Amino acid sequence: MMATGHGWFGNHRTVKEQLLGLGPALEEARGKAILDAGMAEGHISFEFVRAGARRVDAFDNNPGYVCEA
């Protein structure tokens, strides 16, 4: 795991690394409803949209992240 040096714990994976691990979930997303709790900037939510999810609900308790998404 590659550390980014920022984030809550200082060792979060990069977005690219996170997306690499989503392959199986993205393959199953077509036509399904997805809930992304703690979406941050929404990168993963958008990947589910691109993969054909019927609906993606995403939220975060940080208003700054929501605005950025």
C-alpha positions as CSV (number, residue, x, y, z in Angstrom):
1,M,0.0,0.0,0.0
2,M,1.3,3.4,-1.0
3,A,1.1,6.2,1.5
4,T,-0.1,9.6,0.3
5,G,1.1,11.4,3.4
6,H,-2.2,13.2,4.0
7,G,-5.7,12.3,5.1
8,W,-7.0,11.4,8.6
9,F,-4.3,8.8,9.3
10,G,-1.6,9.8,6.9
11,N,-1.5,6.5,5.0
12,H,-4.5,6.5,2.8
13,R,-4.2,4.8,-0.6
14,T,-4.2,7.0,-3.6
15,V,-7.4,7.2,-5.7
16,K,-5.7,5.2,-8.4
17,E,-4.9,2.4,-6.0
18,Q,-8.5,2.5,-4.6
19,L,-10.0,2.2,-8.1
20,L,-7.8,-0.8,-9.0
21,G,-9.4,-2.7,-6.2
22,L,-13.0,-1.9,-7.4
23,G,-12.9,-4.2,-10.5
24,P,-15.2,-6.9,-9.1
25,A,-17.7,-4.5,-7.6
26,L,-17.8,-2.4,-10.8
27,E,-18.4,-5.5,-12.9
28,E,-21.5,-6.2,-10.8
29,A,-22.8,-2.6,-10.7
30,R,-24.8,-2.5,-13.9
31,G,-28.4,-2.0,-13.2
32,K,-28.0,-1.9,-9.4
33,A,-28.4,0.8,-6.8
34,I,-25.2,1.8,-5.0
35,L,-24.7,3.6,-1.7
36,D,-21.4,5.3,-1.2
37,A,-21.2,6.3,2.5
38,G,-18.3,8.6,3.1
39,M,-17.9,9.5,-0.5
40,A,-15.2,12.2,0.0
41,E,-14.7,13.9,-3.4
42,G,-17.0,11.3,-5.1
43,H,-14.4,9.6,-7.4
44,I,-15.6,6.1,-6.6
45,S,-19.3,7.1,-6.9
46,F,-18.6,8.4,-10.4
47,E,-16.9,5.1,-11.3
48,F,-20.1,3.3,-10.4
49,V,-22.1,5.6,-12.6
50,R,-19.7,5.0,-15.5
51,A,-20.0,1.2,-14.8
52,G,-23.8,1.5,-15.4
53,A,-25.3,1.5,-11.9
54,R,-29.0,2.3,-12.1
55,R,-28.6,4.7,-9.2
56,V,-25.8,6.0,-7.0
57,D,-26.6,7.7,-3.7
58,A,-23.5,9.2,-2.0
59,F,-23.0,11.3,1.1
60,D,-20.3,12.6,3.3
61,N,-20.5,14.6,6.5
62,N,-17.9,17.0,5.3
63,P,-19.6,19.9,3.3
64,G,-16.3,20.7,1.6
65,Y,-16.1,17.2,0.0
66,V,-19.7,17.4,-1.1
67,C,-19.1,20.7,-2.8
68,E,-16.0,19.4,-4.5
69,A,-17.9,16.3,-5.7
